[in-house]
Amino acid sequence: MIKAFFIAWGGLPWRKPLAMTAAVITIIMIFGAWITGRDIPDNASTALIWFDGVIFSWAYGTSAAEAIKNAKK
């Protein structure tokens, strides 16, 4: 099962697993802060905003470009 998981992830373009990983890390940090009742430190939240902004913009932008390129074919 683990081997099938890594084969499936390995077959995807890198931007999709990277975007999924960034989303999971963000969810874990927010959920952890909610469970513990503590705030996310300012430097961590700023890094998270920039990191997620760059990764998600890149992933959505390349997916949109591919969709447009495939629609023209």
VOLORO-303577 format. One record per residue (C-alpha): residue in three letters; x, y negated, z. Coordinates in steps of 0.5 Angstrom, whole numbers, padded with zeros to 4 digits, always signed. Example, Ala and Ser with C-alpha at 12.3 -4.5 7.8 and 13.67 -1.06 7.14 Angstrom:
BEGIN
ala+0025+0009+0016ser+0027+0002+0014
This chain:
BEGIN
met+0000+0000+0000ile+0006-0005+0002lys+0009-0003-0005ala+0003-0004-0009phe+0002-0011-0005phe+0009-0013-0007ile+0009-0011-0014ala+0002-0015-0015trp+0006-0021-0012gly+0012-0020-0016gly+0008-0020-0023leu+0005-0027-0021pro+0008-0033-0023trp+0012-0036-0018arg+0008-0042-0017lys+0002-0038-0015pro+0005-0034-0009leu+0008-0041-0007ala+0002-0044-0007met-0002-0039-0003thr+0004-0039+0002ala+0004-0046+0003ala-0004-0045+0004val-0003-0040+0009ile+0003-0044+0013thr-0002-0050+0014ile-0008-0046+0016ile-0004-0042+0021met-0001-0049+0024ile-0008-0052+0024phe-0011-0046+0027gly-0005-0045+0032ala-0006-0053+0034trp-0013-0052+0035ile-0013-0045+0039thr-0007-0048+0044gly-0011-0055+0044arg-0004-0059+0043asp-0003-0064+0037ile+0002-0062+0031pro+0008-0066+0032asp+0008-0072+0028asn+0015-0070+0024ala+0012-0063+0023ser+0005-0066+0020thr+0009-0071+0016ala+0013-0065+0013leu+0007-0061+0012ile+0003-0067+0008trp+0009-0068+0003phe+0010-0060+0002asp+0003-0059+0001gly+0002-0065-0004val+0008-0063-0008ile+0007-0055-0008phe-0001-0056-0010ser+0000-0062-0015trp+0005-0057-0018ala+0001-0051-0018tyr-0005-0054-0020gly-0002-0059-0026thr+0002-0053-0029ser-0005-0049-0029ala-0009-0054-0032ala-0003-0055-0037glu-0004-0047-0039ala-0011-0048-0039ile-0011-0053-0044lys-0006-0050-0048asn-0009-0043-0048ala-0016-0047-0050lys-0013-0050-0056lys-0010-0043-0059
